[in-house]
């Protein structure tokens, strides 16, 4: 059977990690602009002012702002059907609370969308991808303030109307479920509690975090309703950082703990955005963690009427869950776990589990039965440039090949999978560590972790391999 005709092959980026031009074209400061670089052993620093002596990698990123035509031509050469990107909120509303948008920012995305369409590439646009206006963090405590809902909806109204004939596929919030975790305070929710500086050890007040997440749910639901009223052809989805967990053993305590982690990590947000209501297990979680969600009259109706058209997610790895605190742990996307003895790991300690993607797709489709899209997947690795300029990244090809095969198996299982956009299709800055050296792309960007380099682009071996994959609709994976 295999992938359906019209399957959306492509790649994914985010403005804050890829675009650069941080202070050009009237753009304001975003939350990401206030984060220094780090490594996988040294955490990024969050600063309230731009400090002398610190390097802020998102300022330059990969310089898509000046090179978008060149980059889109490379995507077209690979045969992309879609390109997942985000709009930087601070390009449209530099502080976030203005009533009139920044025309220069709107024009930039007009140019990007026009260039994509010139090459037959469908934009897939994330409306908010870790780039909240820093002004809203400083003055409104981010999403803790209910006032931010109206600011976000105003931003959506502007871009929906402006690009209603240029964009069909939208995602409201990137990895919205990060708001269920302490690390999600700052990048996801714009919360910068007093005393927070270390990105990996943020001061956490669960009451504020879950109230802020509720406000995002309301904003997302309102955006879905608004988008459909502006253009009924819009397809608006949610986006979840899917964290697949397995019980480490068949000991019932491991199984129960694994179930609880899945419920809060994956299904809490998915249920609200797809089913339009909080799941049954939320109430007990709130009670046990002294969380009291303040809902305004009409909130439940808004959630019910603002459900998404499709479900998209990131998938990089899986973890094991154990009640035993003495077992060897592993690193991972947003949360760790116990090391799985059956899996290999990446250079950053992320466990490689292609079969887990098939399992995840089946798990999701059984629960929601709406179209699914894998909008992030890939291998962060060190790439070596040979003396002749070539980059032999067979490790990346091997990773992607295995995951695509497992996606095809899920399609054959009956899952309605409509698209696949591997992460960082052109090298970009890592969100968690701020490194450029943690590369995902089919295209190499000549820049190091401190922004030194020509920023010239070059094709890796995986570029030519992925071109064949798209041409054959996933049949030629050799």
N, C-alpha and C positions, 0 to 999 in steps of 0.2 A: 504493500500500500504506500507507505512513505509520506513525505511532506506534501501537503495539498498544493495545487496550482495557485500561484499568487502569494505563496508564503513570503513573509517579510524578512528577508535576510538583510543584515546591516551591521551597525556598530553603535557604541554608546559613549557619550562624554557628558561632562557637566561644566557649565560656564565658569564656575569658581576655580576649577582644577585645570581648565583647558584654554579659556578665552584670553586671559591677560588684559592689557589695556585698562588696568584697575582704576586709573584716575583720568581716563580720556572720555571724550564724548559726553561729558556731564554726569558720568557715573558717580554714585555715592559709595561710601565705605560699607562693605558687607561684613557679616560675622567672620567669614573665611579670611577676609583681608587682615584681620587682627590676630592671626595665628602664625607663629614662627615655624621654621622648619624643625624637624626632628629626625629620628631614625626608629627602627623597630625595637631598639633598646633605650633610646632617649626620647621622652615624650615631648610633643609640641607644647609651646607656651601660648596661653591666651592673654593678651595685653589690652588694657583699656585705652592706651595711646600707642602710637607707633614709636617704639623704643630704639634709640641709637644702639648699634652693635648687634641687633637681631636681624635675621634675614626672613622676609615674609614671601614664601615661594609662590603664593597664589597671585601676587601682583603681576609677575611676568607669565606664569604658567607656561603654556605651549605657544602663546602668541597667535592663537586663532584669529584674534581681533584684526590683525593686519594680514593674515595669511589664509583667510577663509576660502578664497577662490582656488588657491593651490591645493588646499586640503580636500575640498569638495571634489576637485578633479581627480585626486587620488582615490577617493571613495567611489567615484563613478568608474574609474578604471578597474576596480575590484568587482564592480557590478552591483553595488549596494541598491537595494530596493527601498530601504528606509534608513534614516539617520536619527538616532535618539540624541537629543541635545536639550539644554535647558536655557530658559531666558533668565538673565540676571535681573531680579526684582529691582536692584539699585540702578540699573540702566534706565528703567522706566519711571520709577519713583525713587530718587536718590536717598531720601530719608524714610520713605515709606508712608508718611502721613500727609503728603501733598494732595491737593485736589486736581492739579493739572499735571499730565505726564510730560516727560522729557522727550521732545520730538526727535532729537538726535539719536537717542537710544532706540526709539521705535523704528527709525529709518535704517539703523544697522541691521535689525532682524528682518526688515523688508528685503534688504539686499541679500542676506543669507538665504532666506526662503526662496527668493527668485533664482538664486544660483543653484540651489538644490533642484528646483523644478526644471531648470534648464537642462539638467542631467537626468531627469526622470526619477529623482529620489524623493520619497515621501517623508516629510518631517514628522518626528514623534517627539513632542515637546513636553518636558517636565516644567511645570509652572514654578515650583519652589524646590530647589535642590541644594540645600545647605548654603544658601546665600541670602539669608535674611538681612534686611538693612540693620546695620549696627546701631543706628539712631534709635530704632525700636527696642533694642536690647537695653540701651542706656536709659531711655526715658519711659518705657512701658513695661519693662521686665519681660520683653518678648511676648510669647503667646500666653503668658499668665494673664495679661490684660484682655478682656473680652472686646475692647475697642479695636484690637488688631484684626478681628474678623472682618469688620467693615472695610478696613484698609486693604485687606487681601482681596475681598470681593470687588472693590473698585479697580484694583490692579487687573483682576481677571476680566472685568467688563471691558477695560481698555484693550487688552490684547485679544480677547475673543472677537471684538468688533473689528479691530484693525486687521487681524489675520484670518477672518472667517472664511475667506476664499483661498487661503494658502496652507492652512493646517487643518487636518481632520482628526488626528490622534493626539490626545492630551493625557498627561498624568498630573494629578493635583499635587501631591507631596511625595518626594523621594523617601523611600525607606521610613515611612511614617511610624512604624513600630519601634524605631530606635527611641521614641519617646517613652517606651515602657522601661527603658534602661537608664541608669545614671549617666552614662556617656552621652546620651541623647539630649541632655540638658541644653548644651550650648548650640551645637550645629543644627539639631532638629528643631528645637523649641525657642532658641534665642534667650535662654535663661543663663545669666551669669551671676551666680550667688556670691556674696561677699566671701573672700578667701579663696576663690577658685583661680588658679593660674595653670596648673598642670592639666592638660587635656584628658589624660587617662585617670585622674583622681579628682574629679570635680566634686565640690560641695553639693550634696544632694538633699533636697526636701521633697519627698515623694508626693505630698499633698499638692505642692505647686506644679510639679511635673505632670501629674495626671489631670489636673484641672486645665493646664495648658494644652494637653493632648486632646481633651474634650473640645476645646475651642478650635483646634485644627480639624477635628471631625465635623464640626458644624460648618466651618469655612469650606471644607471640601464638598460637603453635601450641597451647600448653597451654590458653589461654583458649578457643580454638575447640573443643577436645575437651571442656572443662568445660561450655561453653555448650550444646553439643549433648546432653550428659548431663543437664543441668538441664531443658532444653526442646528436644526434637528438632525443633520448628517454627522455632527460631531460624535466621535467615540472617545469617551472620557473614562480613564482607568485609575485604579489605585496602584501603589507600588510598595511592596513589602520586602524587607531584608529577610529572606527565608533562611532560618537556621534549623537545619535538619538534625534531630537528635535521636540517638538510639540508646536504649538501656544497656549499660555495660555488661550486666549479667541478667539472668532470669529471676534474680532475687526480687520479690515483689516491691521492696522499697526502692530499688533502682527503677523499676517500671513505673511506679507511681510518680517518682520525682521527674522522670522523663516526660510523663504525660502533663504534669503541671507546667514544666518549662515550655512545652509546645503550645499549651493553651495560652499562656501569657505572652510568649515571644512571637508566636505566629498568628494565632486565631483571634486574639482579643481585638486587634485592629482590622483584620480581614473580615470578621463577622459584622463589625459596625459598618464598614464601607460597602460590603456586598449584600448583607442581609438587612441592613438598616436599623440594627438595634444591638445593644450590648449583649454579649453572651451570658448564659446562665451562671458561669463560674465567676463573673466579675464581682458580684456582690460580696461573696465571701472574701475574695482578695482585698477588696476595699476595706472591709471590716477588720481583717487581720492586720492591715497596714495603716490603719487610722486615716484612711483617705475618704473624704466627703466631697463628692462631685456636686458642685452647684449647677443645677440646670435651670434655665429660664423657661417660662411657659412657651410651649411650641417647639422646644428642642427635639423632643422625640419624634414629632411629625416631620421636622426638617430632615432628620437622619433617615427616616423611612422613605421620604420622597426624593432623596439625593443619592441613591445607590448607583454604583459604577456600572459601566457597560462591559468592562473586561478587567481581568486581574493580572497585573504584571509583578515580577519579582526578580530579585538578585539571588543567584545561587553560586557559591564558590566552594563549599566544603560541607562536611558533616562533623558532628562531635558525639562522643559517648557521655552518658550521664551515670554517675554513681553516687551512692550515699556515703562512700568511703573517702574522707578528705585526704588520705595519704597516698592515693594513686597519682601517677605521673600525669601532669596536665599538658595541654597544648595551646598554642596561640591561635587566634582566629579572627574572623570578621565580626567585630563588636563584642563577642563573648567567647570565652574559652570553653574548655571541657576536658574530659579525660581522653588520653591518647588511645586511638583505636589500633590495636596490634596488626590489623589486616590491611592497613592503608599506608601509602607513602605520603610524604609531606613536601610542600614547596620550600623555597629558601626562607620564607617568613613563617614557617611552621604551620601553614594551613594544610589540612589533610585533604588529599585528592580522592574524590569519591564520585565517579561518573554514575554508578548505579544508583546513588542517592538522588540524582536528578530525576531519573525515571520514577523512583519511589515517590519523590516530592510531587511530580506532575500528576501522578495517579491519586495521591492523597488530596491534593487541592481540587482536582476535577470532581472527585467523589463528593467533596464537601460543598462545592459552590456551583458546579455545572454551568459556568460561563466561560467564554474564550480566555485562554491563558497566553501570556507572552513572557519569555525569558529575556529580560532587558539588561541584565548584567550577568556575566560569567567569564572566567578567564584566569590566566596564570600570571601572577606578578613574579618576575624573574630578573636576574642580572643578564644583560645582553652584551656580547662581545663583538666589537666591530673589527673585522679582519683587515689586514693590510691593504687589500683591494677594495675595501668598503662594504663587503658583503656581511650579512648577519645570518648565521645559521641557527635558527631557533627551532630545531626539531622537537625540543621539549614542549614548546608551546603548541606546535602542530599536534603532537601526541595527546596533549591534554584536551584540546578542542575536539579532535577526532573522536575520542572516547565519549565525550559529553554529547556530541551530535548524534552518535550511534544510539546512545541511551534515550535521547529525545525522540528519535525515530521509533524506537521500541514503544515509547509511551504513546506516540501517535497511533501505532498499530494496536495498542491496547484499547484505543478509543478516545483518547484525550484530544480535545479541540485546542490545538496549539497553533497560533497564528503568526508568531514572529520570534526572531532570535537576534539580539544585538549584543555581541561580546563587548565587554567593558574596555575602555581606553583603546579603541581601535587605532588611534594615533596616540603615541606616548603622552602622558600627562602627569600632573602632580598627584601623589597619593593623598587621600583625605585623612587617613589615620596617622600617617607619619610625616607628610610633607615632602617626601623624597621624590626625585625624578628617576633615581636609579632602580626603583621598583617598577619595571616596565611591563605593560600589558599589550602594547600595540602591534599591529601588522606593519606600521610605519614608525621608523626610528626618528626621534627628534634630538638633534645635537645640542643637548643642554645637560649640565650636571646638576647636582643637588643644590648648588648655590647660584644657579642661573647663568653660569658661564658657558659660552658656546655660540655657535653661529645660528642655532635654531633651524638649520637646514633639515629637510626631510629626506629619508632614504628608505627604500623598500626592503623589508626582511624576507626571508624565505617563506614565512607564513603568509605574506601578502599574495604571492603567486598561488599558494595552496588554497587560500580562502576564495580567490577568484574562481578556481576550478569547482570548488564546493558550490558556490552560488550559481555558476553556469549550469551545473548538473542538478540543481535543486536538491542538493544533499546526497546525491548518489555516488559521486566520485570523491572519496575521502582518502585516497592513497597519496 
